[in-house]
Amino acid sequence: MWDNSQSGINYFGYSQPYHDMVKKINRQCKSTLHIVKTEFYQLFCSRPWYVTDVIIASLVAIGTIIQVYTSIIGSNRMKPHFLPN
């Protein structure tokens, strides 16, 4: 974040705590956890209807699978249990 703005510029007026803060910010922004967390927030949390749609689509898919499974099991039980003549 600060690397591009600091290249080639000498900051004589800033103190050591400022430089420590800049190093800490750069280290945090380059970490993998921070990048993944930021992408997750941007993808899912910035659009709440997207999350709702994914949840509803998952429930519909699970319901369809359960319905197909029970209809196959139920069709086996509907066969006549008597011997033909």
Beta strands, then each sheet from edge to edge (+ up, - down):
end
